[in-house]
């Protein structure tokens, strides 16, 4: 009996370790056999302080609520139980969103009967009338609904049509459905379609390009702007740079669009079918050689040549400068403006060490994982969402690391609060060689104890 008890204790202690897999193990299993522990839909979810920063629709970054207000002159009515509406309060305090969020709170009867649906058109009309009296008449009303209406099977398209009749303005739905996060059309995919759904076909202009995918503009210093202008593009539209609805509507004049985020693929399909605007998808890389090859490929499609040699050299120089800080070991999270697996591969190819990755592994980023496994087979891959992360101990993990330590991403910084962190998750988006250069400079600043860029 005593022996069995000891075996039980040993098994219990063994379970009190965070689940991880090495890059080599995952590469050997292949994209068709991703471990269940790394797939959130197969187990309970552990919402650590790290996950709350990017899981909650009302938290940092662009969740459904902020994203839904990307259309210039828009306001939002949030229809939800009080608990779902409260997490918007931190956004409402931001100056840019003052008088743009409104609430229709559902009570228990609404949840059971769907009675609230009849109230929505009147609520929208009341909002528009009040704002008009204040001299702030909106151009568009977005209606944000939650999982409650997903479970009720609410036809939001019909509700929005009723609201349009009541207020005389375009009304569009935003679905804050956490239940669909891993489905065919997750909330952040659908909200992108909603915010571009107001565009109508227009005559095309050969020197106009749309950038799709982000809710904030690229950094002004990104070379993508200069490279496009160098081949004759005169107007580059981003929804986040449109100052009013009229300017937003001019996006329909584009000759083609560049898709910079895979979550905008559905938008690109809509552009092609509805507006006659073809698109080309580009990926955000941190490997200068991949960036160069992608610009070459884009040039081949467009029938032009991009002169990116100077930008390439600036990126390589920034990498060389960081190498002068000595041996660096990274912990890479997923709460940052990068694919954690592509970024980790890029860092290893630069000559740095990546000890661990906190990331959601999918078949799409397996191409990076396979190459990473060949160069750094012992790199550990964790998921922020597995319950065993409760037992993660950063100090224990760092015993096997060497050189100077740096964490990338707010989640990695949470697990290792004692060492330098580069959050790298600003609203303004890094892209291309400029993104590499800015990241190298930010890492160097963190290692040297300077303020982060």
Secondary structure, 3 states (H helix, E strand, C coil): CHHHHHHHHHHHHHHCCCCCEEHHHHHHHCHHHCCHHHCHHHCCECCCHHHHHHHCCCCCCCCHHHHHCCCCCEEEEEEECHHHHHCCHHHHCCHHHCCCEEEEECCHHHHHHCCCHHHHHHHHHHHHHHHHHCCCCCCEEEEEEEHHHHHHCCCHHHHHHHHHHHHCCEEEEEEECHHHCCCCCCHHHHHHHHHHCCCCCCCCCCCEEEEECCCCCECCCCHHHHHHHHCCCCEEECHHHCCCHHHHHHHHHCCEEEECCHHHHHHHHHHHHHHCCEEEECCCCCCHHHHHHHHHHHHHHHCCCCCCHHHHHHHHHHHHHHHCCCCEEEEECCCCCCCHHHHHHHHHHCCCEEEEEECCCCCCCHHHHHHHHHHCCCCEEECCCEHHHHHCCHHHHHHHCCCEEEEECHHHHHHCCCCEEECCCCCCECCHHHHHHHHHHHHHHHHCCCCCC
